[in-house]
Amino acid sequence: MNMNEIPEALCQKLRIKIISCLVSSSKTFNELLTLTQTTKGNLSVQLMKLEEWHYITSDKVIENKKSKSTYTLTDHGMTQFEEYVALLKQIIEENEG
């Protein structure tokens, strides 16, 4: 990945926050809502986009008569995020010397 190849999924602050939250483990919608400090509508839109781009998957179940969605980072999402982080490290290293 280079500066001209950064995927659209990694060009927006909230999407990067969501992916960062999912690196360590799956999270529910409410957990992501708390961690990202955004609105329900904005979070929903960004989650749908990330799912369309195959960065995350969602699992929806009914719990206590309420829908509960859990989101997980895919292998593709993790790979893209790792490449993005590597690019940022490269940029920093090139500008240190």
N, CA, C and O atoms as a Tinker XYZ file with bonds, in Angstrom:
   388  protein
     1  N      0.853000   -1.175000    0.000000    73     2
     2  CA     0.000000    0.000000    0.000000    64     1     3
     3  C      0.898000    1.238000    0.000000    63     2     4     5
     4  O      1.912000    1.292000    0.696000    81     3
     5  N      0.497000    2.229000   -0.798000    73     3     6
     6  CA     1.179000    3.519000   -0.769000    64     5     7
     7  C      0.135000    4.611000   -0.589000    63     6     8     9
     8  O     -1.062000    4.333000   -0.512000    81     7
     9  N      0.592000    5.842000   -0.523000    73     7    10
    10  CA    -0.310000    6.967000   -0.244000    64     9    11
    11  C     -1.478000    7.044000   -1.222000    63    10    12    13
    12  O     -2.567000    7.484000   -0.853000    81    11
    13  N     -1.261000    6.623000   -2.456000    73    11    14
    14  CA    -2.310000    6.702000   -3.469000    64    13    15
    15  C     -3.224000    5.479000   -3.484000    63    14    16    17
    16  O     -4.174000    5.423000   -4.264000    81    15
    17  N     -2.943000    4.511000   -2.636000    73    15    18
    18  CA    -3.724000    3.275000   -2.616000    64    17    19
    19  C     -4.501000    3.077000   -1.313000    63    18    20    21
    20  O     -5.045000    1.997000   -1.084000    81    19
    21  N     -4.562000    4.093000   -0.464000    73    19    22
    22  CA    -5.283000    3.939000    0.802000    64    21    23
    23  C     -6.753000    3.703000    0.493000    63    22    24    25
    24  O     -7.388000    4.525000   -0.167000    81    23
    25  N     -7.302000    2.582000    0.966000    73    23    26
    26  CA    -8.699000    2.261000    0.681000    64    25    27
    27  C     -9.655000    3.277000    1.305000    63    26    28    29
    28  O     -9.354000    3.873000    2.339000    81    27
    29  N    -10.788000    3.462000    0.677000    73    27    30
    30  CA   -11.800000    4.391000    1.168000    64    29    31
    31  C    -12.209000    4.057000    2.606000    63    30    32    33
    32  O    -12.532000    4.950000    3.390000    81    31
    33  N    -12.193000    2.791000    2.938000    73    31    34
    34  CA   -12.577000    2.362000    4.288000    64    33    35
    35  C    -11.664000    2.957000    5.354000    63    34    36    37
    36  O    -12.062000    3.082000    6.512000    81    35
    37  N    -10.445000    3.322000    4.971000    73    35    38
    38  CA    -9.481000    3.845000    5.939000    64    37    39
    39  C     -9.242000    5.346000    5.771000    63    38    40    41
    40  O     -8.234000    5.876000    6.237000    81    39
    41  N    -10.163000    6.015000    5.112000    73    39    42
    42  CA   -10.021000    7.446000    4.869000    64    41    43
    43  C    -11.012000    8.278000    5.680000    63    42    44    45
    44  O    -11.252000    9.445000    5.372000    81    43
    45  N    -11.577000    7.678000    6.705000    73    43    46
    46  CA   -12.548000    8.387000    7.516000    64    45    47
    47  C    -12.313000    8.030000    8.978000    63    46    48    49
    48  O    -12.169000    6.856000    9.319000    81    47
    49  N    -12.275000    9.027000    9.828000    73    47    50
    50  CA   -11.918000    8.869000   11.243000    64    49    51
    51  C    -12.774000    7.820000   11.960000    63    50    52    53
    52  O    -12.236000    6.973000   12.674000    81    51
    53  N    -14.077000    7.865000   11.782000    73    51    54
    54  CA   -14.951000    6.928000   12.496000    64    53    55
    55  C    -14.702000    5.485000   12.045000    63    54    56    57
    56  O    -14.725000    4.570000   12.868000    81    55
    57  N    -14.467000    5.277000   10.756000    73    55    58
    58  CA   -14.204000    3.911000   10.278000    64    57    59
    59  C    -12.907000    3.375000   10.877000    63    58    60    61
    60  O    -12.831000    2.200000   11.235000    81    59
    61  N    -11.901000    4.217000   10.987000    73    59    62
    62  CA   -10.631000    3.795000   11.608000    64    61    63
    63  C    -10.858000    3.471000   13.080000    63    62    64    65
    64  O    -10.298000    2.503000   13.594000    81    63
    65  N    -11.667000    4.267000   13.756000    73    63    66
    66  CA   -11.997000    3.990000   15.162000    64    65    67
    67  C    -12.686000    2.629000   15.295000    63    66    68    69
    68  O    -12.336000    1.833000   16.166000    81    67
    69  N    -13.654000    2.372000   14.437000    73    67    70
    70  CA   -14.398000    1.106000   14.493000    64    69    71
    71  C    -13.450000   -0.064000   14.292000    63    70    72    73
    72  O    -13.461000   -1.015000   15.074000    81    71
    73  N    -12.636000   -0.001000   13.258000    73    71    74
    74  CA   -11.691000   -1.087000   12.978000    64    73    75
    75  C    -10.737000   -1.269000   14.145000    63    74    76    77
    76  O    -10.451000   -2.397000   14.546000    81    75
    77  N    -10.243000   -0.165000   14.694000    73    75    78
    78  CA    -9.328000   -0.242000   15.840000    64    77    79
    79  C     -9.982000   -0.931000   17.029000    63    78    80    81
    80  O     -9.333000   -1.705000   17.732000    81    79
    81  N    -11.245000   -0.661000   17.254000    73    79    82
    82  CA   -11.976000   -1.290000   18.360000    64    81    83
    83  C    -12.137000   -2.791000   18.159000    63    82    84    85
    84  O    -12.200000   -3.548000   19.128000    81    83
    85  N    -12.204000   -3.220000   16.905000    73    83    86
    86  CA   -12.455000   -4.629000   16.608000    64    85    87
    87  C    -11.186000   -5.464000   16.454000    63    86    88    89
    88  O    -11.271000   -6.681000   16.294000    81    87
    89  N    -10.017000   -4.836000   16.500000    73    87    90
    90  CA    -8.760000   -5.571000   16.339000    64    89    91
    91  C     -8.596000   -6.623000   17.424000    63    90    92    93
    92  O     -8.178000   -7.747000   17.143000    81    91
    93  N     -8.917000   -6.273000   18.644000    73    91    94
    94  CA    -8.693000   -7.202000   19.764000    64    93    95
    95  C     -9.809000   -8.222000   19.937000    63    94    96    97
    96  O     -9.555000   -9.356000   20.343000    81    95
    97  N    -11.060000   -7.826000   19.628000    73    95    98
    98  CA   -12.180000   -8.764000   19.798000    64    97    99
    99  C    -13.443000   -8.187000   19.175000    63    98   100   101
   100  O    -13.516000   -7.003000   18.848000    81    99
   101  N    -14.428000   -9.053000   19.021000    73    99   102
   102  CA   -15.740000   -8.633000   18.514000    64   101   103
   103  C    -16.394000   -7.707000   19.529000    63   102   104   105
   104  O    -16.122000   -7.780000   20.728000    81   103
   105  N    -17.257000   -6.837000   19.028000    73   103   106
   106  CA   -17.966000   -5.896000   19.894000    64   105   107
   107  C    -19.420000   -5.810000   19.450000    63   106   108   109
   108  O    -19.741000   -5.994000   18.276000    81   107
   109  N    -20.291000   -5.527000   20.413000    73   107   110
   110  CA   -21.696000   -5.295000   20.090000    64   109   111
   111  C    -21.864000   -3.864000   19.579000    63   110   112   113
   112  O    -20.970000   -3.028000   19.708000    81   111
   113  N    -23.018000   -3.614000   19.006000    73   111   114
   114  CA   -23.317000   -2.266000   18.522000    64   113   115
   115  C    -23.194000   -1.271000   19.666000    63   114   116   117
   116  O    -22.584000   -0.213000   19.508000    81   115
   117  N    -23.774000   -1.606000   20.823000    73   115   118
   118  CA   -23.739000   -0.680000   21.959000    64   117   119
   119  C    -22.324000   -0.452000   22.475000    63   118   120   121
   120  O    -21.987000    0.656000   22.891000    81   119
   121  N    -21.496000   -1.489000   22.452000    73   119   122
   122  CA   -20.099000   -1.313000   22.857000    64   121   123
   123  C    -19.384000   -0.355000   21.902000    63   122   124   125
   124  O    -18.652000    0.535000   22.336000    81   123
   125  N    -19.604000   -0.546000   20.604000    73   123   126
   126  CA   -18.992000    0.348000   19.614000    64   125   127
   127  C    -19.512000    1.769000   19.752000    63   126   128   129
   128  O    -18.764000    2.729000   19.571000    81   127
   129  N    -20.783000    1.904000   20.070000    73   127   130
   130  CA   -21.383000    3.211000   20.265000    64   129   131
   131  C    -20.685000    3.944000   21.415000    63   130   132   133
   132  O    -20.367000    5.128000   21.305000    81   131
   133  N    -20.454000    3.235000   22.505000    73   131   134
   134  CA   -19.767000    3.823000   23.661000    64   133   135
   135  C    -18.318000    4.146000   23.331000    63   134   136   137
   136  O    -17.834000    5.232000   23.648000    81   135
   137  N    -17.629000    3.214000   22.701000    73   135   138
   138  CA   -16.197000    3.402000   22.406000    64   137   139
   139  C    -15.934000    4.512000   21.391000    63   138   140   141
   140  O    -14.948000    5.240000   21.511000    81   139
   141  N    -16.797000    4.645000   20.406000    73   139   142
   142  CA   -16.566000    5.633000   19.348000    64   141   143
   143  C    -17.172000    6.999000   19.660000    63   142   144   145
   144  O    -16.806000    7.998000   19.040000    81   143
   145  N    -18.091000    7.045000   20.609000    73   143   146
   146  CA   -18.724000    8.314000   20.991000    64   145   147
   147  C    -19.351000    9.032000   19.793000    63   146   148   149
   148  O    -19.160000   10.234000   19.603000    81   147
   149  N    -20.098000    8.277000   18.993000    73   147   150
   150  CA   -20.777000    8.861000   17.838000    64   149   151
   151  C    -22.276000    8.636000   17.993000    63   150   152   153
   152  O    -22.727000    8.118000   19.015000    81   151
   153  N    -23.035000    9.019000   16.998000    73   151   154
   154  CA   -24.482000    8.818000   17.042000    64   153   155
   155  C    -24.835000    7.429000   16.506000    63   154   156   157
   156  O    -24.050000    6.822000   15.777000    81   155
   157  N    -26.006000    6.936000   16.865000    73   155   158
   158  CA   -26.462000    5.628000   16.385000    64   157   159
   159  C    -26.546000    5.608000   14.860000    63   158   160   161
   160  O    -26.135000    4.640000   14.221000    81   159
   161  N    -27.079000    6.677000   14.288000    73   159   162
   162  CA   -27.234000    6.739000   12.837000    64   161   163
   163  C    -25.904000    6.716000   12.110000    63   162   164   165
   164  O    -25.739000    5.977000   11.139000    81   163
   165  N    -24.955000    7.517000   12.570000    73   163   166
   166  CA   -23.641000    7.570000   11.925000    64   165   167
   167  C    -22.930000    6.230000   12.065000    63   166   168   169
   168  O    -22.331000    5.742000   11.107000    81   167
   169  N    -22.991000    5.630000   13.256000    73   167   170
   170  CA   -22.360000    4.326000   13.464000    64   169   171
   171  C    -22.974000    3.282000   12.545000    63   170   172   173
   172  O    -22.254000    2.495000   11.931000    81   171
   173  N    -24.289000    3.268000   12.447000    73   171   174
   174  CA   -24.980000    2.298000   11.579000    64   173   175
   175  C    -24.532000    2.413000   10.134000    63   174   176   177
   176  O    -24.263000    1.405000    9.480000    81   175
   177  N    -24.452000    3.638000    9.634000    73   175   178
   178  CA   -24.051000    3.867000    8.242000    64   177   179
   179  C    -22.632000    3.359000    8.010000    63   178   180   181
   180  O    -22.371000    2.672000    7.023000    81   179
   181  N    -21.720000    3.692000    8.912000    73   179   182
   182  CA   -20.323000    3.291000    8.738000    64   181   183
   183  C    -20.157000    1.778000    8.881000    63   182   184   185
   184  O    -19.348000    1.180000    8.172000    81   183
   185  N    -20.898000    1.164000    9.771000    73   183   186
   186  CA   -20.843000   -0.299000    9.901000    64   185   187
   187  C    -21.334000   -0.972000    8.629000    63   186   188   189
   188  O    -20.751000   -1.961000    8.188000    81   187
   189  N    -22.406000   -0.444000    8.033000    73   187   190
   190  CA   -22.915000   -1.012000    6.784000    64   189   191
   191  C    -21.866000   -0.914000    5.676000    63   190   192   193
   192  O    -21.665000   -1.864000    4.919000    81   191
   193  N    -21.198000    0.241000    5.583000    73   191   194
   194  CA   -20.165000    0.412000    4.554000    64   193   195
   195  C    -19.015000   -0.566000    4.771000    63   194   196   197
   196  O    -18.561000   -1.214000    3.828000    81   195
   197  N    -18.548000   -0.672000    6.005000    73   195   198
   198  CA   -17.443000   -1.596000    6.291000    64   197   199
   199  C    -17.844000   -3.036000    5.988000    63   198   200   201
   200  O    -17.019000   -3.827000    5.530000    81   199
   201  N    -19.092000   -3.375000    6.238000    73   199   202
   202  CA   -19.558000   -4.733000    5.934000    64   201   203
   203  C    -19.643000   -4.948000    4.418000    63   202   204   205
   204  O    -19.287000   -6.017000    3.923000    81   203
   205  N    -20.110000   -3.947000    3.689000    73   203   206
   206  CA   -20.178000   -4.038000    2.227000    64   205   207
   207  C    -18.792000   -4.242000    1.622000    63   206   208   209
   208  O    -18.645000   -4.963000    0.634000    81   207
   209  N    -17.781000   -3.614000    2.207000    73   207   210
   210  CA   -16.405000   -3.708000    1.717000    64   209   211
   211  C    -15.685000   -4.930000    2.280000    63   210   212   213
   212  O    -14.500000   -5.128000    2.016000    81   211
   213  N    -16.392000   -5.744000    3.050000    73   211   214
   214  CA   -15.861000   -6.993000    3.628000    64   213   215
   215  C    -14.755000   -6.773000    4.660000    63   214   216   217
   216  O    -13.873000   -7.616000    4.825000    81   215
   217  N    -14.810000   -5.640000    5.347000    73   215   218
   218  CA   -13.863000   -5.373000    6.428000    64   217   219
   219  C    -14.363000   -5.965000    7.739000    63   218   220   221
   220  O    -13.574000   -6.328000    8.611000    81   219
   221  N    -15.683000   -6.057000    7.866000    73   219   222
   222  CA   -16.287000   -6.615000    9.077000    64   221   223
   223  C    -17.438000   -7.542000    8.699000    63   222   224   225
   224  O    -17.958000   -7.499000    7.584000    81   223
   225  N    -17.819000   -8.380000    9.661000    73   223   226
   226  CA   -19.034000   -9.174000    9.519000    64   225   227
   227  C    -19.920000   -8.863000   10.714000    63   226   228   229
   228  O    -19.442000   -8.401000   11.750000    81   227
   229  N    -21.204000   -9.117000   10.564000    73   227   230
   230  CA   -22.119000   -8.892000   11.675000    64   229   231
   231  C    -22.902000  -10.175000   11.949000    63   230   232   233
   232  O    -23.203000  -10.961000   11.051000    81   231
   233  N    -23.211000  -10.346000   13.211000    73   231   234
   234  CA   -24.017000  -11.481000   13.658000    64   233   235
   235  C    -25.169000  -10.902000   14.458000    63   234   236   237
   236  O    -24.968000  -10.262000   15.490000    81   235
   237  N    -26.388000  -11.136000   13.966000    73   235   238
   238  CA   -27.556000  -10.585000   14.635000    64   237   239
   239  C    -28.362000  -11.713000   15.286000    63   238   240   241
   240  O    -28.686000  -12.715000   14.649000    81   239
   241  N    -28.673000  -11.522000   16.562000    73   239   242
   242  CA   -29.478000  -12.488000   17.305000    64   241   243
   243  C    -30.550000  -11.733000   18.085000    63   242   244   245
   244  O    -30.438000  -10.531000   18.322000    81   243
   245  N    -31.590000  -12.465000   18.477000    73   243   246
   246  CA   -32.623000  -11.893000   19.330000    64   245   247
   247  C    -32.320000  -12.326000   20.760000    63   246   248   249
   248  O    -32.228000  -13.516000   21.061000    81   247
   249  N    -32.168000  -11.331000   21.636000    73   247   250
   250  CA   -31.855000  -11.598000   23.033000    64   249   251
   251  C    -32.820000  -10.782000   23.890000    63   250   252   253
   252  O    -32.862000   -9.556000   23.792000    81   251
   253  N    -33.590000  -11.466000   24.724000    73   251   254
   254  CA   -34.595000  -10.788000   25.554000    64   253   255
   255  C    -35.545000   -9.938000   24.713000    63   254   256   257
   256  O    -35.874000   -8.806000   25.069000    81   255
   257  N    -35.978000  -10.511000   23.590000    73   255   258
   258  CA   -36.910000   -9.876000   22.660000    64   257   259
   259  C    -36.349000   -8.628000   21.984000    63   258   260   261
   260  O    -37.104000   -7.833000   21.423000    81   259
   261  N    -35.034000   -8.453000   22.035000    73   259   262
   262  CA   -34.380000   -7.325000   21.368000    64   261   263
   263  C    -33.301000   -7.850000   20.433000    63   262   264   265
   264  O    -32.645000   -8.853000   20.712000    81   263
   265  N    -33.134000   -7.152000   19.322000    73   263   266
   266  CA   -32.093000   -7.514000   18.378000    64   265   267
   267  C    -30.742000   -7.089000   18.941000    63   266   268   269
   268  O    -30.587000   -5.972000   19.435000    81   267
   269  N    -29.762000   -7.997000   18.860000    73   267   270
   270  CA   -28.407000   -7.697000   19.327000    64   269   271
   271  C    -27.450000   -8.012000   18.186000    63   270   272   273
   272  O    -27.401000   -9.139000   17.694000    81   271
   273  N    -26.692000   -7.006000   17.773000    73   271   274
   274  CA   -25.731000   -7.174000   16.681000    64   273   275
   275  C    -24.318000   -7.162000   17.240000    63   274   276   277
   276  O    -23.965000   -6.315000   18.061000    81   275
   277  N    -23.517000   -8.117000   16.781000    73   275   278
   278  CA   -22.118000   -8.198000   17.166000    64   277   279
   279  C    -21.283000   -8.112000   15.894000    63   278   280   281
   280  O    -21.599000   -8.746000   14.887000    81   279
   281  N    -20.225000   -7.328000   15.951000    73   279   282
   282  CA   -19.388000   -7.087000   14.779000    64   281   283
   283  C    -17.991000   -7.646000   14.985000    63   282   284   285
   284  O    -17.423000   -7.558000   16.074000    81   283
   285  N    -17.445000   -8.227000   13.914000    73   283   286
   286  CA   -16.130000   -8.858000   13.960000    64   285   287
   287  C    -15.314000   -8.404000   12.759000    63   286   288   289
   288  O    -15.828000   -8.305000   11.645000    81   287
   289  N    -14.048000   -8.132000   12.998000    73   287   290
   290  CA   -13.127000   -7.760000   11.925000    64   289   291
   291  C    -12.792000   -9.005000   11.107000    63   290   292   293
   292  O    -12.471000  -10.050000   11.672000    81   291
   293  N    -12.863000   -8.899000    9.792000    73   291   294
   294  CA   -12.538000  -10.030000    8.921000    64   293   295
   295  C    -11.018000  -10.096000    8.708000    63   294   296   297
   296  O    -10.289000   -9.167000    9.055000    81   295
   297  N    -10.564000  -11.199000    8.138000    73   295   298
   298  CA    -9.142000  -11.321000    7.785000    64   297   299
   299  C     -8.750000  -10.217000    6.800000    63   298   300   301
   300  O     -7.680000   -9.620000    6.913000    81   299
   301  N     -9.633000   -9.957000    5.836000    73   299   302
   302  CA    -9.376000   -8.890000    4.865000    64   301   303
   303  C     -9.247000   -7.543000    5.576000    63   302   304   305
   304  O     -8.332000   -6.772000    5.286000    81   303
   305  N    -10.152000   -7.263000    6.493000    73   303   306
   306  CA   -10.116000   -6.011000    7.241000    64   305   307
   307  C     -8.838000   -5.878000    8.053000    63   306   308   309
   308  O     -8.235000   -4.806000    8.104000    81   307
   309  N     -8.429000   -6.965000    8.683000    73   307   310
   310  CA    -7.200000   -6.948000    9.486000    64   309   311
   311  C     -5.987000   -6.716000    8.602000    63   310   312   313
   312  O     -5.112000   -5.923000    8.948000    81   311
   313  N     -5.925000   -7.397000    7.471000    73   311   314
   314  CA    -4.802000   -7.233000    6.547000    64   313   315
   315  C     -4.703000   -5.791000    6.054000    63   314   316   317
   316  O     -3.620000   -5.206000    6.042000    81   315
   317  N     -5.834000   -5.226000    5.648000    73   315   318
   318  CA    -5.840000   -3.848000    5.153000    64   317   319
   319  C     -5.418000   -2.873000    6.250000    63   318   320   321
   320  O     -4.675000   -1.927000    5.989000    81   319
   321  N     -5.892000   -3.101000    7.478000    73   319   322
   322  CA    -5.543000   -2.230000    8.592000    64   321   323
   323  C     -4.044000   -2.339000    8.910000    63   322   324   325
   324  O     -3.385000   -1.330000    9.157000    81   323
   325  N     -3.514000   -3.565000    8.900000    73   323   326
   326  CA    -2.081000   -3.762000    9.154000    64   325   327
   327  C     -1.237000   -3.060000    8.096000    63   326   328   329
   328  O     -0.218000   -2.451000    8.419000    81   327
   329  N     -1.655000   -3.142000    6.829000    73   327   330
   330  CA    -0.927000   -2.464000    5.754000    64   329   331
   331  C     -0.995000   -0.944000    5.921000    63   330   332   333
   332  O     -0.022000   -0.241000    5.647000    81   331
   333  N     -2.130000   -0.449000    6.364000    73   331   334
   334  CA    -2.304000    0.981000    6.603000    64   333   335
   335  C     -1.374000    1.450000    7.730000    63   334   336   337
   336  O     -0.711000    2.480000    7.607000    81   335
   337  N     -1.332000    0.691000    8.817000    73   335   338
   338  CA    -0.457000    1.023000    9.948000    64   337   339
   339  C      1.010000    0.976000    9.505000    63   338   340   341
   340  O      1.801000    1.838000    9.890000    81   339
   341  N      1.371000   -0.020000    8.703000    73   339   342
   342  CA     2.744000   -0.127000    8.196000    64   341   343
   343  C      3.093000    1.088000    7.338000    63   342   344   345
   344  O      4.209000    1.602000    7.417000    81   343
   345  N      2.157000    1.545000    6.529000    73   343   346
   346  CA     2.379000    2.732000    5.706000    64   345   347
   347  C      2.612000    3.951000    6.591000    63   346   348   349
   348  O      3.518000    4.743000    6.331000    81   347
   349  N      1.810000    4.104000    7.622000    73   347   350
   350  CA     1.988000    5.240000    8.527000    64   349   351
   351  C      3.348000    5.184000    9.217000    63   350   352   353
   352  O      4.014000    6.209000    9.359000    81   351
   353  N      3.763000    3.993000    9.645000    73   351   354
   354  CA     5.083000    3.834000   10.262000    64   353   355
   355  C      6.189000    4.215000    9.278000    63   354   356   357
   356  O      7.154000    4.884000    9.648000    81   355
   357  N      6.042000    3.788000    8.030000    73   355   358
   358  CA     7.035000    4.102000    6.991000    64   357   359
   359  C      7.134000    5.615000    6.788000    63   358   360   361
   360  O      8.234000    6.158000    6.679000    81   359
   361  N      6.009000    6.278000    6.738000    73   359   362
   362  CA     5.998000    7.727000    6.559000    64   361   363
   363  C      6.722000    8.416000    7.713000    63   362   364   365
   364  O      7.513000    9.334000    7.496000    81   363
   365  N      6.453000    7.974000    8.928000    73   363   366
   366  CA     7.099000    8.556000   10.110000    64   365   367
   367  C      8.608000    8.333000   10.060000    63   366   368   369
   368  O      9.388000    9.257000   10.285000    81   367
   369  N      9.008000    7.103000    9.765000    73   367   370
   370  CA    10.433000    6.768000    9.718000    64   369   371
   371  C     11.163000    7.561000    8.648000    63   370   372   373
   372  O     12.293000    8.000000    8.865000    81   371
   373  N     10.527000    7.751000    7.483000    73   371   374
   374  CA    11.157000    8.508000    6.395000    64   373   375
   375  C     11.344000    9.975000    6.767000    63   374   376   377
   376  O     12.256000   10.638000    6.273000    81   375
   377  N     10.484000   10.468000    7.628000    73   375   378
   378  CA    10.549000   11.891000    7.984000    64   377   379
   379  C     11.317000   12.163000    9.276000    63   378   380   381
   380  O     11.467000   13.316000    9.682000    81   379
   381  N     11.794000   11.120000    9.911000    73   379   382
   382  CA    12.584000   11.293000   11.136000    64   381   383
   383  C     14.038000   11.623000   10.828000    63   382   384   385
   384  O     14.685000   12.372000   11.561000    81   383
   385  N     14.530000   11.072000    9.766000    73   383   386
   386  CA    15.958000   11.204000    9.470000    64   385   387
   387  C     16.235000   12.329000    8.584000    63   386   388
   388  O     17.391000   12.574000    8.239000    81   387
